[in-house]
Amino acid sequence: MLSYLHVCKADNGETSVFDSRDKFAAGFVDGNWVLNHMFSFYDMEERLNLVQDDQEALRILAEARAALNRPLEEAADPTAKSA
């Protein structure tokens, strides 16, 4: 299980994605990816199931990032010097 990634999916296809590396959050609702969409606590507990397969979770993350044009934002190296 990838410690930085949390992906949950409902039987109807609704999906929740959170990548803690850059605080990316998205939801797949009504056939569209929505940036910063958060499901309710009830939905998370009762309807959405945690995706256990790392490859599937990474595929869903890549799909969400591509659809929303949000590539991973790597943290800047504080020791790097600009020219």
MOPAC internal coordinates of N, CA, C and O (Angstrom, degrees):
PM7 1SCF
backbone

  N    0.0000 0     0.00 0     0.00 0    0    0    0
  C    1.4579 1     0.00 0     0.00 0    1    0    0
  C    1.5280 1   109.25 1     0.00 0    2    1    0
  O    1.2310 1   120.82 1   -48.57 1    3    2    1
  N    1.3002 1   116.04 1   131.43 1    3    2    1
  C    1.4550 1   121.90 1   179.66 1    5    3    2
  C    1.5212 1   109.66 1   -78.93 1    6    5    3
  O    1.2310 1   120.26 1   -59.71 1    7    6    5
  N    1.3196 1   117.10 1   120.29 1    7    6    5
  C    1.4677 1   120.48 1  -173.67 1    9    7    6
  C    1.5232 1   113.52 1   -68.00 1   10    9    7
  O    1.2310 1   119.80 1   155.13 1   11   10    9
  N    1.3163 1   117.99 1   -24.87 1   11   10    9
  C    1.4628 1   121.00 1  -176.60 1   13   11   10
  C    1.5308 1   113.25 1   -89.34 1   14   13   11
  O    1.2310 1   120.18 1   170.55 1   15   14   13
  N    1.3310 1   117.26 1    -9.45 1   15   14   13
  C    1.4610 1   120.97 1  -171.46 1   17   15   14
  C    1.5183 1   111.62 1  -119.20 1   18   17   15
  O    1.2310 1   121.19 1   -47.19 1   19   18   17
  N    1.3319 1   115.32 1   132.81 1   19   18   17
  C    1.4624 1   122.23 1   178.67 1   21   19   18
  C    1.5300 1   106.96 1  -129.16 1   22   21   19
  O    1.2310 1   120.55 1   -67.97 1   23   22   21
  N    1.3295 1   116.55 1   112.03 1   23   22   21
  C    1.4675 1   121.56 1  -179.93 1   25   23   22
  C    1.5199 1   108.34 1  -125.86 1   26   25   23
  O    1.2310 1   120.86 1   -51.71 1   27   26   25
  N    1.3207 1   115.97 1   128.29 1   27   26   25
  C    1.4665 1   122.06 1   177.16 1   29   27   26
  C    1.5235 1   108.26 1  -126.80 1   30   29   27
  O    1.2310 1   121.58 1   -32.60 1   31   30   29
  N    1.3319 1   114.58 1   147.40 1   31   30   29
  C    1.4645 1   119.53 1  -176.83 1   33   31   30
  C    1.5264 1   109.76 1  -140.83 1   34   33   31
  O    1.2310 1   120.88 1   -41.10 1   35   34   33
  N    1.3352 1   115.93 1   138.90 1   35   34   33
  C    1.4613 1   121.94 1   177.09 1   37   35   34
  C    1.5238 1   109.68 1   -96.73 1   38   37   35
  O    1.2310 1   120.76 1   -17.57 1   39   38   37
  N    1.3118 1   116.16 1   162.43 1   39   38   37
  C    1.4636 1   121.40 1   178.68 1   41   39   38
  C    1.5297 1   112.23 1   -59.28 1   42   41   39
  O    1.2310 1   120.08 1   151.29 1   43   42   41
  N    1.3298 1   117.45 1   -28.71 1   43   42   41
  C    1.4672 1   121.03 1  -178.33 1   45   43   42
  C    1.5324 1   112.57 1   -85.57 1   46   45   43
  O    1.2310 1   119.99 1  -176.95 1   47   46   45
  N    1.3432 1   117.62 1     3.05 1   47   46   45
  C    1.4597 1   121.16 1   176.94 1   49   47   46
  C    1.5123 1   114.70 1    99.19 1   50   49   47
  O    1.2310 1   119.73 1   164.76 1   51   50   49
  N    1.3336 1   118.12 1   -15.24 1   51   50   49
  C    1.4585 1   119.26 1   176.97 1   53   51   50
  C    1.5183 1   109.18 1   -60.25 1   54   53   51
  O    1.2310 1   120.76 1   -40.72 1   55   54   53
  N    1.3242 1   116.15 1   139.28 1   55   54   53
  C    1.4554 1   121.28 1  -172.70 1   57   55   54
  C    1.5129 1   110.28 1  -138.57 1   58   57   55
  O    1.2310 1   121.19 1   -33.78 1   59   58   57
  N    1.3209 1   115.33 1   146.22 1   59   58   57
  C    1.4591 1   122.84 1   175.90 1   61   59   58
  C    1.5197 1   108.10 1  -123.19 1   62   61   59
  O    1.2310 1   120.69 1   -46.08 1   63   62   61
  N    1.3406 1   116.30 1   133.92 1   63   62   61
  C    1.4611 1   121.88 1  -179.10 1   65   63   62
  C    1.5175 1   108.88 1  -130.59 1   66   65   63
  O    1.2310 1   120.46 1   -46.33 1   67   66   65
  N    1.3441 1   116.73 1   133.67 1   67   66   65
  C    1.4637 1   120.96 1   172.31 1   69   67   66
  C    1.5166 1   108.85 1  -139.08 1   70   69   67
  O    1.2310 1   120.88 1   -55.38 1   71   70   69
  N    1.3325 1   115.91 1   124.62 1   71   70   69
  C    1.4605 1   123.38 1   178.01 1   73   71   70
  C    1.5243 1   106.59 1  -114.59 1   74   73   71
  O    1.2310 1   120.53 1   -70.03 1   75   74   73
  N    1.3300 1   116.58 1   109.97 1   75   74   73
  C    1.4625 1   120.83 1  -174.76 1   77   75   74
  C    1.5274 1   113.16 1   -72.64 1   78   77   75
  O    1.2310 1   119.82 1   166.18 1   79   78   77
  N    1.3350 1   117.95 1   -13.82 1   79   78   77
  C    1.4610 1   119.66 1  -179.23 1   81   79   78
  C    1.5186 1   111.87 1   -61.18 1   82   81   79
  O    1.2310 1   120.10 1   142.90 1   83   82   81
  N    1.3268 1   117.42 1   -37.10 1   83   82   81
  C    1.4663 1   120.39 1   178.23 1   85   83   82
  C    1.5309 1   111.73 1  -134.85 1   86   85   83
  O    1.2310 1   120.99 1  -161.91 1   87   86   85
  N    1.3311 1   115.70 1    18.09 1   87   86   85
  C    1.4700 1   123.40 1   177.50 1   89   87   86
  C    1.5299 1   112.73 1    61.15 1   90   89   87
  O    1.2310 1   120.48 1  -148.06 1   91   90   89
  N    1.3472 1   116.69 1    31.94 1   91   90   89
  C    1.4591 1   121.75 1   177.35 1   93   91   90
  C    1.5241 1   109.16 1   -74.39 1   94   93   91
  O    1.2310 1   120.81 1   -53.57 1   95   94   93
  N    1.3239 1   116.06 1   126.43 1   95   94   93
  C    1.4666 1   121.56 1   177.56 1   97   95   94
  C    1.5237 1   108.16 1  -132.70 1   98   97   95
  O    1.2310 1   121.07 1   -43.97 1   99   98   97
  N    1.3247 1   115.56 1   136.03 1   99   98   97
  C    1.4545 1   120.48 1   179.29 1  101   99   98
  C    1.5157 1   109.87 1  -153.24 1  102  101   99
  O    1.2310 1   121.38 1   -22.58 1  103  102  101
  N    1.3136 1   114.96 1   157.42 1  103  102  101
  C    1.4517 1   120.88 1   176.09 1  105  103  102
  C    1.5164 1   110.19 1  -133.81 1  106  105  103
  O    1.2310 1   120.79 1   -35.31 1  107  106  105
  N    1.3166 1   116.09 1   144.69 1  107  106  105
  C    1.4651 1   121.91 1   174.94 1  109  107  106
  C    1.5102 1   106.63 1  -100.80 1  110  109  107
  O    1.2310 1   120.66 1   -71.10 1  111  110  109
  N    1.3454 1   116.34 1   108.90 1  111  110  109
  C    1.4544 1   122.23 1  -174.12 1  113  111  110
  C    1.5233 1   109.08 1  -134.63 1  114  113  111
  O    1.2310 1   120.40 1   -46.03 1  115  114  113
  N    1.3169 1   116.84 1   133.97 1  115  114  113
  C    1.4709 1   122.20 1   178.33 1  117  115  114
  C    1.5273 1   111.91 1    51.70 1  118  117  115
  O    1.2310 1   120.49 1  -141.72 1  119  118  117
  N    1.3367 1   116.67 1    38.28 1  119  118  117
  C    1.4564 1   121.28 1   175.16 1  121  119  118
  C    1.5110 1   116.15 1    81.98 1  122  121  119
  O    1.2310 1   120.32 1  -171.91 1  123  122  121
  N    1.3352 1   116.99 1     8.09 1  123  122  121
  C    1.4604 1   120.53 1  -178.39 1  125  123  122
  C    1.5238 1   111.21 1  -135.28 1  126  125  123
  O    1.2310 1   120.92 1   -33.51 1  127  126  125
  N    1.3409 1   115.84 1   146.49 1  127  126  125
  C    1.4547 1   120.63 1   171.99 1  129  127  126
  C    1.5181 1   108.84 1   -81.47 1  130  129  127
  O    1.2310 1   120.78 1   -44.38 1  131  130  129
  N    1.3335 1   116.11 1   135.62 1  131  130  129
  C    1.4568 1   122.78 1  -178.72 1  133  131  130
  C    1.5258 1   107.85 1  -125.46 1  134  133  131
  O    1.2310 1   120.78 1   -55.91 1  135  134  133
  N    1.3288 1   116.11 1   124.09 1  135  134  133
  C    1.4617 1   121.38 1  -179.91 1  137  135  134
  C    1.5227 1   110.24 1   -68.31 1  138  137  135
  O    1.2310 1   120.73 1   -40.77 1  139  138  137
  N    1.3123 1   116.21 1   139.23 1  139  138  137
  C    1.4665 1   124.59 1   177.12 1  141  139  138
  C    1.5250 1   113.59 1    59.72 1  142  141  139
  O    1.2310 1   120.32 1  -156.00 1  143  142  141
  N    1.3222 1   117.00 1    24.00 1  143  142  141
  C    1.4739 1   119.93 1   176.91 1  145  143  142
  C    1.5205 1   108.84 1   -79.30 1  146  145  143
  O    1.2310 1   120.85 1   -51.89 1  147  146  145
  N    1.3102 1   115.98 1   128.11 1  147  146  145
  C    1.4565 1   121.55 1   178.15 1  149  147  146
  C    1.5235 1   108.70 1  -119.78 1  150  149  147
  O    1.2310 1   120.66 1   -49.77 1  151  150  149
  N    1.3084 1   116.34 1   130.23 1  151  150  149
  C    1.4554 1   121.25 1   175.89 1  153  151  150
  C    1.5219 1   109.26 1   -78.65 1  154  153  151
  O    1.2310 1   120.78 1   -20.90 1  155  154  153
  N    1.3195 1   116.11 1   159.10 1  155  154  153
  C    1.4596 1   120.71 1   178.61 1  157  155  154
  C    1.5317 1   110.31 1   -69.82 1  158  157  155
  O    1.2310 1   120.79 1   -17.45 1  159  158  157
  N    1.2968 1   116.10 1   162.55 1  159  158  157
  C    1.4573 1   121.36 1   177.10 1  161  159  158
  C    1.5241 1   109.75 1   -58.57 1  162  161  159
  O    1.2310 1   120.16 1   139.65 1  163  162  161
  N    1.3278 1   117.30 1   -40.35 1  163  162  161
  C    1.4672 1   121.31 1   178.76 1  165  163  162
  C    1.5222 1   110.20 1   -59.02 1  166  165  163
  O    1.2310 1   120.73 1   131.64 1  167  166  165
  N    1.3469 1   116.21 1   -48.36 1  167  166  165
  C    1.4642 1   119.90 1   179.90 1  169  167  166
  C    1.5229 1   110.76 1   -59.03 1  170  169  167
  O    1.2310 1   120.49 1   135.69 1  171  170  169
  N    1.3193 1   116.67 1   -44.31 1  171  170  169
  C    1.4626 1   120.98 1  -177.76 1  173  171  170
  C    1.5304 1   111.02 1   -63.11 1  174  173  171
  O    1.2310 1   120.20 1   142.96 1  175  174  173
  N    1.3042 1   117.22 1   -37.04 1  175  174  173
  C    1.4636 1   121.38 1  -177.10 1  177  175  174
  C    1.5314 1   113.25 1   -84.44 1  178  177  175
  O    1.2310 1   120.51 1   142.79 1  179  178  177
  N    1.3262 1   116.62 1   -37.21 1  179  178  177
  C    1.4643 1   120.45 1  -169.92 1  181  179  178
  C    1.5283 1   115.28 1  -103.07 1  182  181  179
  O    1.2310 1   119.85 1   147.58 1  183  182  181
  N    1.3226 1   117.90 1   -32.42 1  183  182  181
  C    1.4619 1   119.26 1  -172.12 1  185  183  182
  C    1.5227 1   113.95 1  -111.43 1  186  185  183
  O    1.2310 1   120.29 1   147.39 1  187  186  185
  N    1.3196 1   117.05 1   -32.61 1  187  186  185
  C    1.4587 1   120.25 1  -174.63 1  189  187  186
  C    1.5224 1   110.51 1   -96.02 1  190  189  187
  O    1.2310 1   121.16 1   -41.14 1  191  190  189
  N    1.3170 1   115.39 1   138.86 1  191  190  189
  C    1.4591 1   121.59 1   179.15 1  193  191  190
  C    1.5224 1   109.44 1  -112.65 1  194  193  191
  O    1.2310 1   120.88 1   -42.93 1  195  194  193
  N    1.3119 1   115.93 1   137.07 1  195  194  193
  C    1.4537 1   121.34 1   179.04 1  197  195  194
  C    1.5227 1   109.75 1   -64.35 1  198  197  195
  O    1.2310 1   120.60 1   -49.67 1  199  198  197
  N    1.3213 1   116.45 1   130.33 1  199  198  197
  C    1.4623 1   121.54 1   176.08 1  201  199  198
  C    1.5201 1   107.25 1   -78.14 1  202  201  199
  O    1.2310 1   120.56 1   -63.73 1  203  202  201
  N    1.3223 1   116.54 1   116.27 1  203  202  201
  C    1.4624 1   122.46 1  -175.26 1  205  203  202
  C    1.5290 1   113.11 1   -87.52 1  206  205  203
  O    1.2310 1   120.08 1   152.55 1  207  206  205
  N    1.3181 1   117.46 1   -27.45 1  207  206  205
  C    1.4586 1   121.72 1  -176.60 1  209  207  206
  C    1.5304 1   109.95 1   -80.52 1  210  209  207
  O    1.2310 1   120.44 1   -61.70 1  211  210  209
  N    1.3458 1   116.76 1   118.30 1  211  210  209
  C    1.4633 1   121.56 1  -177.01 1  213  211  210
  C    1.5221 1   112.09 1   -58.65 1  214  213  211
  O    1.2310 1   119.98 1   138.14 1  215  214  213
  N    1.3292 1   117.64 1   -41.86 1  215  214  213
  C    1.4625 1   120.57 1  -177.80 1  217  215  214
  C    1.5332 1   111.06 1   -65.07 1  218  217  215
  O    1.2310 1   120.41 1   139.95 1  219  218  217
  N    1.3246 1   116.81 1   -40.05 1  219  218  217
  C    1.4678 1   119.73 1   177.40 1  221  219  218
  C    1.5206 1   110.45 1   -66.53 1  222  221  219
  O    1.2310 1   120.14 1   137.39 1  223  222  221
  N    1.3340 1   117.33 1   -42.61 1  223  222  221
  C    1.4605 1   121.30 1   179.20 1  225  223  222
  C    1.5301 1   110.62 1   -61.29 1  226  225  223
  O    1.2310 1   120.35 1   136.68 1  227  226  225
  N    1.3316 1   116.94 1   -43.32 1  227  226  225
  C    1.4645 1   120.70 1   178.98 1  229  227  226
  C    1.5264 1   111.24 1   -66.15 1  230  229  227
  O    1.2310 1   120.14 1   143.10 1  231  230  229
  N    1.3300 1   117.34 1   -36.90 1  231  230  229
  C    1.4665 1   121.09 1   177.25 1  233  231  230
  C    1.5268 1   110.71 1   -63.48 1  234  233  231
  O    1.2310 1   120.72 1   136.44 1  235  234  233
  N    1.3370 1   116.22 1   -43.56 1  235  234  233
  C    1.4654 1   120.77 1   179.57 1  237  235  234
  C    1.5245 1   110.10 1   -65.76 1  238  237  235
  O    1.2310 1   120.08 1   137.92 1  239  238  237
  N    1.3246 1   117.46 1   -42.08 1  239  238  237
  C    1.4652 1   121.34 1   177.41 1  241  239  238
  C    1.5276 1   110.37 1   -59.46 1  242  241  239
  O    1.2310 1   120.27 1   133.52 1  243  242  241
  N    1.3306 1   117.09 1   -46.48 1  243  242  241
  C    1.4633 1   121.13 1  -179.91 1  245  243  242
  C    1.5304 1   110.84 1   -61.95 1  246  245  243
  O    1.2310 1   120.59 1   139.56 1  247  246  245
  N    1.3320 1   116.48 1   -40.44 1  247  246  245
  C    1.4728 1   120.73 1   178.34 1  249  247  246
  C    1.5253 1   110.49 1   -61.86 1  250  249  247
  O    1.2310 1   120.42 1   134.16 1  251  250  249
  N    1.3233 1   116.80 1   -45.84 1  251  250  249
  C    1.4636 1   121.28 1  -179.07 1  253  251  250
  C    1.5251 1   110.87 1   -63.83 1  254  253  251
  O    1.2310 1   120.40 1   133.41 1  255  254  253
  N    1.3286 1   116.84 1   -46.59 1  255  254  253
  C    1.4696 1   120.22 1  -179.28 1  257  255  254
  C    1.5268 1   110.97 1   -62.88 1  258  257  255
  O    1.2310 1   120.13 1   139.02 1  259  258  257
  N    1.3275 1   117.36 1   -40.98 1  259  258  257
  C    1.4637 1   120.95 1  -179.96 1  261  259  258
  C    1.5319 1   110.79 1   -66.16 1  262  261  259
  O    1.2310 1   120.50 1   135.04 1  263  262  261
  N    1.3210 1   116.65 1   -44.96 1  263  262  261
  C    1.4617 1   120.71 1  -178.35 1  265  263  262
  C    1.5217 1   111.90 1   -63.46 1  266  265  263
  O    1.2310 1   120.65 1   146.75 1  267  266  265
  N    1.3271 1   116.37 1   -33.25 1  267  266  265
  C    1.4644 1   120.58 1  -177.74 1  269  267  266
  C    1.5278 1   112.58 1   -99.59 1  270  269  267
  O    1.2310 1   120.57 1  -176.96 1  271  270  269
  N    1.3416 1   116.51 1     3.04 1  271  270  269
  C    1.4629 1   121.89 1  -178.66 1  273  271  270
  C    1.5321 1   111.20 1    52.67 1  274  273  271
  O    1.2310 1   121.16 1  -129.31 1  275  274  273
  N    1.3351 1   115.39 1    50.69 1  275  274  273
  C    1.4668 1   122.20 1  -178.77 1  277  275  274
  C    1.5189 1   110.36 1  -128.01 1  278  277  275
  O    1.2310 1   119.95 1  -102.82 1  279  278  277
  N    1.3462 1   117.69 1    77.18 1  279  278  277
  C    1.4684 1   119.06 1   176.72 1  281  279  278
  C    1.5173 1   110.53 1   -64.62 1  282  281  279
  O    1.2310 1   120.92 1   -19.40 1  283  282  281
  N    1.3138 1   115.84 1   160.60 1  283  282  281
  C    1.4622 1   120.89 1   179.01 1  285  283  282
  C    1.5093 1   109.88 1   -58.70 1  286  285  283
  O    1.2310 1   120.57 1   -51.73 1  287  286  285
  N    1.3206 1   116.51 1   128.27 1  287  286  285
  C    1.4569 1   122.12 1   177.10 1  289  287  286
  C    1.5262 1   107.46 1   -95.22 1  290  289  287
  O    1.2310 1   121.30 1   -76.90 1  291  290  289
  N    1.3193 1   115.11 1   103.10 1  291  290  289
  C    1.4592 1   119.59 1   179.12 1  293  291  290
  C    1.5224 1   109.04 1   -69.04 1  294  293  291
  O    1.2310 1   120.99 1   -36.98 1  295  294  293
  N    1.3212 1   115.71 1   143.02 1  295  294  293
  C    1.4626 1   120.64 1   177.64 1  297  295  294
  C    1.5234 1   108.50 1   -66.97 1  298  297  295
  O    1.2310 1   120.88 1   -43.68 1  299  298  297
  N    1.3094 1   115.93 1   136.32 1  299  298  297
  C    1.4702 1   119.98 1   178.97 1  301  299  298
  C    1.5164 1   109.82 1   -67.77 1  302  301  299
  O    1.2310 1   120.81 1   -37.59 1  303  302  301
  N    1.3182 1   116.06 1   142.41 1  303  302  301
  C    1.4615 1   121.98 1   178.70 1  305  303  302
  C    1.5216 1   107.87 1   -77.73 1  306  305  303
  O    1.2310 1   119.90 1   -65.43 1  307  306  305
  N    1.3489 1   117.79 1   114.57 1  307  306  305
  C    1.4662 1   119.81 1  -177.03 1  309  307  306
  C    1.5305 1   113.28 1   -66.55 1  310  309  307
  O    1.2310 1   119.71 1   163.97 1  311  310  309
  N    1.3393 1   118.16 1   -16.03 1  311  310  309
  C    1.4541 1   120.81 1   180.00 1  313  311  310
  C    1.5239 1   112.21 1   -90.38 1  314  313  311
  O    1.2310 1   120.14 1   171.34 1  315  314  313
  N    1.3271 1   117.33 1    -8.66 1  315  314  313
  C    1.4551 1   120.96 1  -179.16 1  317  315  314
  C    1.5291 1   109.49 1   -71.16 1  318  317  315
  O    1.2310 1   121.18 1   -39.45 1  319  318  317
  N    1.2981 1   115.36 1   140.55 1  319  318  317
  C    1.4701 1   120.52 1   179.21 1  321  319  318
  C    1.5168 1   108.59 1  -110.20 1  322  321  319
  O    1.2310 1   120.67 1   -42.07 1  323  322  321
  N    1.3218 1   116.32 1   137.93 1  323  322  321
  C    1.4560 1   119.50 1   176.94 1  325  323  322
  C    1.5171 1   109.03 1   -87.98 1  326  325  323
  O    1.2310 1   120.42 1   -30.63 1  327  326  325
  N    1.3203 1   116.80 1   149.37 1  327  326  325
  C    1.4701 1   120.92 1  -177.89 1  329  327  326
  C    1.4940 1   110.88 1   -85.83 1  330  329  327
  O    1.2310 1   120.10 1   180.00 1  331  330  329

